[in-house]
Amino acid sequence: MSDPNAAVPGDPNTPPPAQPQSPYTPPPAGAQQPPQYQQPPQYQQPPQYAPGAAAPLSPDADRQAAMWANIGGIVGFLPSLLIWLILKDRGPRTNVEAKEALNWQITFTIVYIALVIVVNIVNGVLWAAGLGPVTILIGLLPFALWVLNVIWSIMGGVRVNAGGSYRYPINFRFIK
């Protein structure tokens, strides 16, 4: 059976079908309108920060950086150089001790390279003269210099870590 109240398609007396209701209801007249949505820009540039000085090191961090500048000399001049360049303005102890360690590492590197060259020349001459066993002793000189570097670097690190200051016994002060 059909519903007698059902709408007949095409009948002019039939009301139009109901539209689905939207959850949005417009505000009453005279009410304040909400702000319109705007598309964000495609790319926003990050804020520019003014360069400034980094925070100073605490006394413990200053002491520790100065210690590592000395002990880093075991592997070469690069640790002392990096610590001095990066932290020299942030801690007074680091500035002084890293500069001292860097000066020693530069001195050591120059002397070590010169010693290796001289030892190789002398060993070549002695080997040609038939004095092979003497070349072994002379060949140990660069190793002895490296051991001296290790000892002095550790002594410097220990003394600075204890709160003192360390001056290398043989040091040309290239960086003032």
C-alpha angles and dihedrals in degrees: 000000000000128000111255090210093053117119117252113221112246094018109134091211092060113101117234115266115271116262117230111260118246117225088229116086117187116244117256118269113280094025119127112266118233115245115273119251114251127198112249115241114265094240129021117195113230116248115272115238122205112241112249142168117285120244115278118256120257114246091257093048090046091052092046094050090050090050093051091048088061098040092045087068088081089078097036142278097303098085091050091046094049094045092048095047095046102037106026093102094045101058133026095211092049090051094053100038097041090049090051092048092047091051089052092048091051090048091047093048093051093047092044094052092045090048093051091051093048093045092051092050093046092046090051091053093045092047090052089050090054097252097125098150092057090057090065092059093045090046089061093063096087090049090050090051090051090050089051089052091052093049094048093044092053092045090051093048093049094047094047091046089053089057100262134105130252130211118189112236094231114032137144110208102225093159113051 
